[in-house]
Amino acid sequence: MAADEVKKRKPAGRSPTQLAIRRLKKNRLALVGLAVVMVVVVLGVLPGVFAQHEPAMQYQTEDAWQVAPFQNSSHPLGTDELGRDVLSRLIYGAGISLRVGVIGTGVAVFIGVFLGAIAGYFAGVTDWVVSRLTDTFFAFPSLLLAIGILAVFEKPTETIIFAALGLVGWPGVARIVRGQVISLRGSEYVLAAKALGQSSQWILIRHVLPNCMGPIVVVSTLMIAGNILAEAGLSFLGIGLPPPSPSWGRMLVDSKDQWTTMPWMGVLPGLAISFTVLGFNLFGDGLRDAFDPKMQA
């Protein structure tokens, strides 16, 4: 009995991650954003489960051609000018947007973490070279730089778009990681590891980078939303994925000439892009607040 009383009186210690999760659960907007993100993830990973039709299938029968939303049970959101089911194209487009956002961000994070870590930890000439390289990339607007990269290829593929978005997105990650590493390289546990004779590479990977994961996760979440929006913009400009790809940006391009006759063709993919980007931004903002050490538990 006494042992139980002592256990109850003993304060429960919480790790920084546990405190961050606790703060995140209290943020309703962040949870709404997470719910939107989960819906997009499920649709993107399992499109065949929810889509009734193939995205490129053309239905030219009289009752399935240029159908308005809610007019045909087989095509709940209508069909486009080629008789393709809009709902199925939206669902398959979620997978494209998710892949572009996540993989493009993964490429940027990999490059940014690597360069930012070595610049912040080794300093000196290494820091100067990486910083000047980062400044050079920051001198060009990211969308224009991505357009320049994609313009080299006649028909960009998803892999090329991943690489282009990664190449224009890493400087921001590198600066954040560099600042975090600079603030951590003089920590007591880093000095203790050096005193034990551990190599710089081991210290950086084992001790420094794990303590930078909070800011990296936050910036990655926000970057996914930016890459989804960038892919839609590139497709709208005609240098994204070629037809008949069901990307949301491509659907916006295809709707330009039918705004007056079939407005749903542009409104629906526009809403999909808006809600997805909003969801990732709300979730990213919630993560940023949750990992902020100045926030109260």
Residue pairs with C-beta under 8 A, 6 or more apart in sequence:
14 22
14 297
16 214
16 291
16 293
19 297
20 214
20 287
20 290
20 291
21 290
22 297
23 289
23 290
23 295
23 297
24 30
24 31
24 286
24 287
24 290
25 31
27 286
27 289
27 290
29 282
29 285
29 286
30 282
30 283
30 285
30 286
30 287
30 289
30 290
31 286
32 279
32 282
33 278
33 279
33 280
33 281
33 282
33 283
33 284
33 285
33 286
34 279
34 283
34 286
35 279
36 275
36 276
36 278
36 279
36 280
36 282
36 283
37 276
37 279
37 280
37 283
39 279
40 94
40 97
40 98
40 276
40 279
41 98
43 50
43 91
43 94
43 95
44 94
44 95
44 96
44 97
44 98
44 99
45 95
45 98
47 91
47 92
47 94
47 95
50 91
51 85
51 87
51 88
51 91
51 92
52 74
52 85
52 87
52 88
53 59
53 75
53 84
53 85
53 88
54 88
55 84
55 85
55 88
55 89
55 91
55 92
55 93
55 244
55 246
56 84
56 244
56 246
57 84
57 85
57 88
58 82
58 83
58 84
59 65
59 75
59 79
59 83
59 84
59 85
60 83
61 83
63 72
64 72
64 74
64 75
64 79
64 83
65 79
65 83
66 78
66 79
66 80
66 81
66 83
66 261
66 262
67 75
67 78
67 79
68 78
68 262
68 264
69 76
69 77
69 78
69 86
69 264
69 268
70 76
70 77
70 78
71 78
72 78
74 85
75 85
75 86
75 87
76 87
77 85
77 86
77 87
77 90
77 264
77 268
78 86
78 262
78 264
78 265
79 85
79 86
80 86
80 89
80 251
80 254
80 255
80 258
80 262
80 265
81 254
81 258
81 262
81 265
84 244
86 251
86 264
86 265
86 268
88 246
89 246
89 251
90 246
90 248
90 251
90 268
90 269
90 272
92 246
93 246
93 247
93 248
93 250
93 251
93 269
93 272
94 272
94 276
96 158
96 231
96 241
96 245
96 246
96 247
96 248
97 228
97 231
97 232
97 247
97 248
97 273
97 276
98 228
99 158
99 162
100 158
100 161
100 162
100 165
100 227
100 228
100 231
101 224
101 225
101 227
101 228
101 231
101 280
102 224
103 162
104 161
104 162
104 164
104 165
104 166
104 169
104 227
104 230
104 231
105 165
105 166
105 169
105 220
105 223
105 224
105 227
106 166
107 162
107 163
107 165
107 166
107 167
107 169
107 170
108 165
108 166
108 167
108 168
108 169
108 170
108 173
108 223
109 170
109 173
109 216
109 219
109 220
109 223
110 166
111 166
111 167
111 170
111 173
111 174
112 169
112 170
112 171
112 172
112 173
112 174
112 176
112 177
113 173
113 174
113 177
113 209
113 212
113 216
115 130
115 133
115 134
115 170
115 174
116 130
116 173
116 174
116 175
116 176
116 177
116 178
116 181
117 177
117 178
117 181
117 204
117 208
117 209
117 212
118 126
118 130
118 204
119 126
119 127
119 129
119 130
119 131
119 174
119 178
119 181
120 127
120 177
120 178
120 179
120 180
120 181
120 182
120 185
121 181
121 185
121 200
121 204
121 208
122 200
123 182
127 178
130 174
130 178
131 178
134 171
134 174
134 175
137 145
137 168
137 170
137 171
138 171
140 168
142 168
142 169
142 230
143 168
143 230
143 233
143 234
145 167
145 168
146 164
146 165
146 167
146 168
146 230
146 234
147 234
147 237
147 239
149 163
149 164
149 167
149 168
150 156
150 160
150 161
150 164
150 234
150 239
150 240
151 239
153 160
155 242
156 164
156 239
156 240
156 241
156 242
157 241
158 241
161 231
161 234
161 240
161 241
165 227
165 230
165 231
169 223
169 226
169 227
172 219
172 223
173 216
173 219
173 220
173 223
176 215
176 216
176 219
177 212
177 215
177 216
180 211
180 212
180 215
181 204
181 208
181 209
181 212
184 190
184 208
184 211
184 212
185 208
189 207
190 203
190 207
190 208
193 202
193 203
193 206
193 207
194 203
198 206
214 291
215 291
217 287
217 291
218 284
218 287
218 288
218 291
221 280
221 283
221 284
221 287
222 280
222 281
222 284
222 285
222 288
224 280
225 276
225 277
225 279
225 280
225 281
225 284
228 273
228 276
228 277
228 280
229 273
229 277
231 240
231 241
231 247
231 249
232 240
232 247
232 248
232 249
232 252
232 273
233 249
234 240
234 249
235 241
235 247
235 248
235 249
235 250
235 252
235 253
236 249
236 252
236 253
238 253
240 247
240 249
240 250
241 247
241 249
241 250
243 250
243 254
248 269
248 272
248 273
249 269
249 273
251 265
251 266
251 268
251 269
252 266
252 269
252 270
254 265
255 262
255 265
255 266
255 269
256 266
258 265
258 266
259 266
289 295
